Amino acid sequence: MSLAAEAAVATPDIARARRLVVKIGSALLVDDAGLREGWLRGLCADVAEWRARGADVVLVSSGSIALGRRVLGLQAGPLTLEQSQAAAAVGQIRLARAYEEMLAPHGVITAQILVTLEDTENRRRYLNSRATVETLLGLGVVPIVNENDTVATDEIRYGDNDRLAAQIAVTCGADQLLLLSDVDGLYTANPKTDPAARHLPVVAHLTPEIEAMGGDPVSGLSKGGMKTKLMAARTAVSGGCAMAIAEGSVIRPLSAVAQGARVTWFLPEGDPQAARKRWIAAMKPRGELVVDAGAARALANGRSLLPAGVRQVSGVFHRGDPVLIRGPSGAALAQGLARYDSTDAARIAGRRSEEIAAILGGNIRAALVHRDDMAVNR
């Protein structure tokens, strides 16, 4: 599809987002004087409005290091790893408090979630993170997510919140991701240096031509440039999530996008749930569960797999590992991510939920494989 043809494709409507992840860049949140309270107050008013519409909202917020370094009086320019971690430790608590104080008047509860790259690459941690976010959203909470800069080293870092936001969007099954930045979208070239650069309102497919348009950061406060945003787009759209890049300095940035502000939309490949099911189905199983006829019927009807329906557990697997689920005849029915390791799964197989706590002696999870973590064969 040509660039001209892509521009004519219908774009998503942020006002109709069911689950929206918003990434906030440091340059929007913090300036030379410190936290931009007026801007943050406007953003929080938007968040409250979207929540009132029934949308789930997750914020992925940069700014902890930028805010902390000002509080500590650290010099301009690059910081050492230790200085960055110290600045993050100071800035994170102030940033979380700022969100809490500005969303509270709208009746919105906030929570802070700090993650590293390992948390989304390790399947067990991934499941834990996903379950936490799902529970918070189910309770009407707005999670504030940031990279855990106080402990992360280069080996376990995202290094920019563009890609982190995309991974969070895929993790929580968001249908839209909005990157608020200091640019209003993707151009065919750098508009600051090339007057012939054209703005692209819609990108239907991430081609090598599109990916070659990535540039360098334009702000001294932000780490991510267009290149990291395109990497984020690759993650988001392959996970079934539409992504937009918007210039976010206006007081009500979400409202501005809803009212037609210039952005670039990257169109999703399918829907988030279908993309997640494909990802699970493509994994190599680490073990197998054989279920009875009642459990097989429940799976066919879109239900989770409870321990009571399991007749046999084989293989060695850990929480978060993929397992193959077979019916009484041996036919492969589904594949999913186990919520118990193989040892505990064998101990509770065939047992009812009320028996599990006594057997395992601690907190329990009702499902052995939850329907959201399962790809059923049709």
Helices and strands as residue ranges (DSSP letters): H 3-7, G 14-16, E 19-24, H 26-29, E 30-31, E 34-35, H 37-52, E 56-61, H 64-72, H 81-103, G 104-106, E 110-115, H 117-121, H 123-138, E 142-147, G 154-156, H 161-171, E 176-181, E 186-187, E 199-200, E 202-203, H 208-211, H 226-238, E 242-247, H 253-258, E 263-266, H 272-281, E 287-291, H 293-300, G 307-309, E 310-315, E 322-326, E 332-337, H 342-348, H 353-360, G 371-373, E 374-376
